[in-house]
Amino acid sequence: EGYQPLTMLYANGPLWEIANDQGPDRTVALAHFRSDVKRGDDPGGVMPGTPAILGGTYGKGRFVLFSAHPEFHKKLGNQPLVVDAARWVTQGELSRDKPIRWGDVFPSSRRQKPEPATSDSRSIDAVKP
Protein backbone atom coordinates (compact mmCIF):
# COMPACT_ATOMS: atom_id res chain seq x y z
CA GLU A 1 0.00 0.00 0.00
CA GLY A 2 1.47 3.35 -1.02
CA TYR A 3 0.88 6.72 0.61
CA GLN A 4 0.74 10.31 -0.51
CA PRO A 5 4.04 12.19 -0.14
CA LEU A 6 4.55 14.26 3.01
CA THR A 7 6.12 17.70 3.27
CA MET A 8 8.49 18.01 6.22
CA LEU A 9 10.88 20.66 7.55
CA TYR A 10 14.51 19.74 6.92
CA ALA A 11 17.29 21.59 8.78
CA ASN A 12 20.55 19.83 7.91
CA GLY A 13 19.61 16.48 9.41
CA PRO A 14 21.66 13.39 8.60
CA LEU A 15 21.61 11.63 5.25
CA TRP A 16 21.78 7.87 5.73
CA GLU A 17 22.84 4.79 3.84
CA ILE A 18 21.68 1.42 5.13
CA ALA A 19 24.40 -1.22 5.46
CA ASN A 20 23.92 -4.45 3.52
CA ASP A 21 25.18 -6.57 6.41
CA GLN A 22 23.15 -5.66 9.49
CA GLY A 23 23.99 -8.65 11.64
CA PRO A 24 21.19 -9.67 14.01
CA ASP A 25 19.65 -6.17 13.99
CA ARG A 26 17.48 -4.65 11.27
CA THR A 27 17.21 -1.18 9.75
CA VAL A 28 14.70 -0.27 7.04
CA ALA A 29 13.89 2.98 5.27
CA LEU A 30 10.31 3.88 6.14
CA ALA A 31 10.48 6.98 3.93
CA HIS A 32 12.83 8.45 1.32
CA PHE A 33 13.50 12.03 0.34
CA ARG A 34 11.87 12.97 -2.93
CA SER A 35 13.35 16.46 -3.13
CA ASP A 36 16.51 18.40 -2.27
CA VAL A 37 17.16 21.31 0.07
CA LYS A 38 19.99 23.31 -1.40
CA ARG A 39 21.42 26.79 -1.22
CA GLY A 40 22.94 29.16 -3.74
CA ASP A 41 24.95 27.51 -6.51
CA ASP A 42 24.70 24.02 -5.01
CA PRO A 43 23.67 21.72 -7.89
CA GLY A 44 21.76 19.43 -5.49
CA GLY A 45 20.84 15.89 -6.32
CA VAL A 46 22.26 14.42 -3.12
CA MET A 47 19.08 13.96 -1.07
CA PRO A 48 16.53 12.38 -3.47
CA GLY A 49 16.25 8.67 -2.85
CA THR A 50 18.10 8.68 0.46
CA PRO A 51 16.31 7.45 3.60
CA ALA A 52 14.36 10.20 5.41
CA ILE A 53 12.94 8.03 8.21
CA LEU A 54 14.52 4.85 9.51
CA GLY A 55 12.91 2.17 11.64
CA GLY A 56 14.50 -0.88 13.09
CA THR A 57 15.68 -3.05 15.91
CA TYR A 58 18.79 -2.95 18.07
CA GLY A 59 19.19 -5.86 20.45
CA LYS A 60 15.78 -6.34 22.04
CA GLY A 61 14.74 -2.72 21.41
CA ARG A 62 13.23 -0.75 18.56
CA PHE A 63 14.08 2.65 17.10
CA VAL A 64 12.70 5.28 14.74
CA LEU A 65 15.01 8.02 13.43
CA PHE A 66 13.87 11.13 11.57
CA SER A 67 16.27 13.09 9.35
CA ALA A 68 13.71 15.88 8.94
CA HIS A 69 11.55 17.42 11.68
CA PRO A 70 7.96 16.15 11.89
CA GLU A 71 7.47 18.01 15.19
CA PHE A 72 7.82 21.48 13.59
CA HIS A 73 5.24 23.49 11.68
CA LYS A 74 1.85 22.31 12.83
CA LYS A 75 0.32 23.35 9.51
CA LEU A 76 2.21 20.51 7.80
CA GLY A 77 0.34 18.03 10.02
CA ASN A 78 3.20 15.66 10.80
CA GLN A 79 3.11 15.78 14.63
CA PRO A 80 1.18 12.47 14.90
CA LEU A 81 4.25 10.74 13.47
CA VAL A 82 6.19 11.54 16.65
CA VAL A 83 3.46 10.06 18.87
CA ASP A 84 3.13 6.99 16.65
CA ALA A 85 6.91 6.45 16.70
CA ALA A 86 7.00 6.73 20.49
CA ARG A 87 4.25 4.14 20.81
CA TRP A 88 5.90 1.74 18.37
CA VAL A 89 9.32 1.80 20.06
CA THR A 90 7.78 1.00 23.44
CA GLN A 91 5.98 -2.16 22.26
CA GLY A 92 8.84 -4.46 23.20
CA GLU A 93 10.95 -6.89 21.24
CA LEU A 94 10.00 -7.36 17.59
CA SER A 95 10.20 -10.91 16.30
CA ARG A 96 12.68 -11.39 13.46
CA ASP A 97 9.96 -12.57 11.06
CA LYS A 98 7.74 -9.50 11.61
CA PRO A 99 8.32 -6.87 8.91
CA ILE A 100 8.93 -3.22 9.77
CA ARG A 101 6.40 -1.26 7.69
CA TRP A 102 5.18 2.33 7.50
CA GLY A 103 1.57 1.48 8.40
CA ASP A 104 2.61 -0.50 11.48
CA VAL A 105 4.96 2.19 12.80
CA PHE A 106 2.69 5.13 11.89
CA PRO A 107 -0.91 3.86 12.19
CA SER A 108 -2.39 7.38 12.31
CA SER A 109 -1.32 7.83 8.67
CA ARG A 110 -3.71 5.07 7.58
CA ARG A 111 -6.45 7.70 7.65
CA GLN A 112 -4.79 9.42 4.70
CA LYS A 113 -5.71 8.48 1.17
CA PRO A 114 -3.19 6.03 -0.33
CA GLU A 115 -1.47 6.90 -3.58
CA PRO A 116 -1.25 4.28 -6.34
CA ALA A 117 2.06 2.64 -5.45
CA THR A 118 3.36 -0.73 -4.40
CA SER A 119 6.11 0.47 -2.08
CA ASP A 120 5.81 0.23 1.69
CA SER A 121 8.03 3.31 1.95
CA ARG A 122 6.83 6.89 1.85
CA SER A 123 8.14 9.95 -0.01
CA ILE A 124 9.17 13.10 1.85
CA ASP A 125 9.41 16.53 0.22
CA ALA A 126 11.99 18.45 2.24
CA VAL A 127 11.47 22.17 2.86
CA LYS A 128 13.82 24.77 4.35
CA PRO A 129 13.15 26.28 7.78
N, C-alpha and C positions, 0 to 999 in steps of 0.2 A: 504494500500500500504506500503510495507516494503522498507527499504533503506539499502545500503551497510554500514557496520560499518565504523566509522571515527577513525582516530588516532589523539589524542590531548594531548598536554603537560599538565601534572598534577604536581602541586607543593604544596602539602599539603592543597588543598582547602577543603571546608566542605564536609562532608558526611551527606546526608539528609534522613529523614523519613517523609513521608507525613501523616499528622493527618487524622484520619477517619472522625472526625467532624470538618468541615471547616467553619461552619456558613454560612453567605451570600457570602463569598469569595470562590474562587476556586484556587487550586494548582494541576497541573498535571506534571508527569514526561514526558518530551519530549524526553529524552534519558537516558539510564542506562549504568553504567560501565559494561564492559564485562571482564575486566582484573584488576589485582591488581598492585599497585606500592608498593614495599616492600624493606626493607633493611636488610642486614645481616641475622640473624637467625629468623627473623620474619616469622611465618608460613603463613601469608597472609590469604586470604579468606574473608576479611572484605568488600572490595569494590564491587566485582561482584554482580550485581543485584540492587545496590543502585542507586538512581537518580543522573545523571550527569548534566542534564540541566532541570531546572524547568521553567514552564510558568504558568501564572495565572492572577487573578484579585485581587485587593485590593481596596475596595470602588468602585469609578468610574474609577480607573486607572488599568493599566496592568503592568506586570513585566516579565522579563526573567532573570534567575540567572544561571550562569555557575560555576560549581565546578572546572572544568579544564580551560585552557587558550586558547581559539580559536584565540586570537590575536597574539600569539607567533608563531614563526617558519613558515614563509611564505611557505616553501616547503611542509608543511602538507596541505595547501590550505583551512584552516578554516576561514580566515578573513571575507569572505562574511557573515558568521553567525552573526558577530557583527553588521554589517550594517542592515541585515534583522531584527535582534532583535530590533534595535533602531527604525526602521520604524514601526514595529508591535506595540511597546509600545506607540507610538504617535498617533495611529489611533482612540483614544477616547474610550468611554465606550463600553464594549463587552456585548451584551445581554446574559442573563443567559442560553438561549437555544442554543447558538452558541458554538460548541465544540472548545477546544483548541488543535490543532493538529500540528504536525511537519511541514507538507507542507504549512500550513497557516502562521506559524510563520517564517519559513525559506524557502521562495519560490525559492531562488536561487539554493537550493539543488534539486529541481525537475529536473534539467538538468542531474543529476547523475542517472545511471542505477539502478533501484530498484532491491532489492534482493527478492527471493521468501519468503515472510513472510506476516502474516496477521496483525501484530502489527503496531500501529501508532507511536510507540516509536522507537528510534534509538539506536544502540549499540555504545559505545565509548571504544576504547582501550587506556588506559592511559599509557603515557610514562614519564620517569623521565626527568627533565631538564638537 
